[in-house]
Amino acid sequence: MDAYKTAKGKQIWCEKTPKNLLYHEVLSTIFPDARFLCLYRNCLDVVHSCIEFCQHTPMTELDPYFQKYPNDQITAMIGYWTDRAIMLLDCERHNPGRCFRIKYEDLVAQPAESL
């Protein structure tokens, strides 16, 4: 990625795929100098976004939660958020000094200060 980064005139490369959270242990091994931005967002805001998004595009990552809570999509989405928050905390615990916690709401309200 160094050549691509340099060709674009950038100083760092940032991979922002949310599903990478599932593989943080492998990524930590493959990229020992990597730093991680752990972006946390309010649970109800995530639920609202999921409801909006699911109206247009299926979110297959929610399917196991919809199966677990077939009669309560809100609880399913809260379960999804909870599991992802636990994974973020786990990533922070396994990568001390390499993780930087940031709240989505702070980033939106005060981007320069948050970053």
C-alpha positions in Angstrom: 0.0 0.0 0.0 3.0 2.3 0.3 3.2 2.9 -3.4 -0.5 3.7 -3.7 -0.4 6.0 -0.7 2.6 7.9 -2.1 1.0 8.1 -5.5 -2.0 9.7 -4.0 0.2 12.2 -2.0 -0.9 10.8 1.4 1.2 10.2 4.5 -0.7 7.2 5.9 -3.0 4.5 4.6 -6.3 4.0 6.4 -8.4 0.9 6.0 -11.9 1.6 7.2 -13.9 -1.5 6.5 -16.1 -2.1 9.6 -16.0 -5.9 9.1 -12.3 -5.7 9.8 -13.2 -5.6 13.5 -13.9 -9.3 13.2 -10.3 -9.9 12.3 -8.4 -7.4 14.6 -6.2 -10.2 16.0 -5.0 -11.3 12.6 -4.6 -7.7 11.4 -2.6 -6.9 14.5 -0.2 -9.8 13.6 0.1 -9.0 9.9 0.5 -5.2 10.5 2.5 -4.9 13.8 2.9 -1.2 13.4 -0.8 -0.5 12.7 -2.8 1.8 14.8 -6.6 1.3 15.3 -9.3 4.0 15.6 -12.0 2.5 17.7 -15.2 4.4 16.8 -18.0 4.1 19.2 -21.5 5.2 18.5 -24.6 5.6 20.6 -26.7 2.4 20.5 -30.0 4.0 19.6 -28.4 6.0 16.8 -27.0 2.8 15.4 -30.5 1.2 15.7 -32.0 4.1 13.9 -29.4 4.0 11.1 -29.9 0.2 10.7 -33.7 0.7 10.4 -33.1 3.4 7.7 -30.5 1.4 5.9 -32.4 -1.9 6.0 -35.3 -0.2 4.2 -33.2 0.0 1.0 -30.4 -2.6 1.4 -30.3 -5.8 3.4 -27.7 -5.9 6.2 -26.8 -9.6 6.1 -24.6 -9.1 9.2 -27.9 -8.6 11.1 -29.4 -12.0 10.0 -28.1 -14.0 13.0 -29.6 -11.4 15.3 -32.9 -11.4 13.5 -32.9 -15.2 13.8 -32.2 -15.0 17.5 -34.9 -12.4 18.0 -37.5 -13.1 15.2 -40.2 -11.1 16.8 -38.2 -8.1 17.9 -36.0 -6.3 15.3 -35.0 -3.6 17.8 -33.7 -6.1 20.3 -31.9 -7.8 17.4 -30.2 -4.6 16.4 -29.3 -3.8 20.1 -27.7 -7.3 20.3 -25.7 -6.5 17.2 -24.5 -3.2 18.6 -23.6 -4.8 22.0 -21.5 -7.5 20.3 -19.7 -5.0 18.2 -19.0 -2.8 21.2 -17.6 -5.8 23.1 -15.4 -6.6 20.1 -14.1 -3.0 20.1 -13.3 -3.2 23.8 -11.5 -6.5 23.1 -9.5 -4.9 20.4 -8.4 -2.2 22.7 -7.5 -4.7 25.4 -5.4 -6.7 23.0 -3.7 -3.7 21.5 -2.8 -1.3 24.3 -1.1 1.8 23.0 -2.2 1.1 19.4 -5.9 1.9 19.8 -7.5 5.3 19.9 -11.0 5.5 21.2 -13.3 8.1 19.5 -17.0 8.7 19.9 -18.9 9.2 16.7 -21.0 11.9 18.3 -17.9 13.9 19.3 -16.4 13.4 15.8 -19.5 14.9 14.2 -19.9 17.7 16.7 -16.2 18.7 17.0 -14.2 17.0 14.2 -10.9 18.8 14.7 -10.9 18.5 18.5 -11.9 14.9 18.3 -9.2 13.9 15.9 
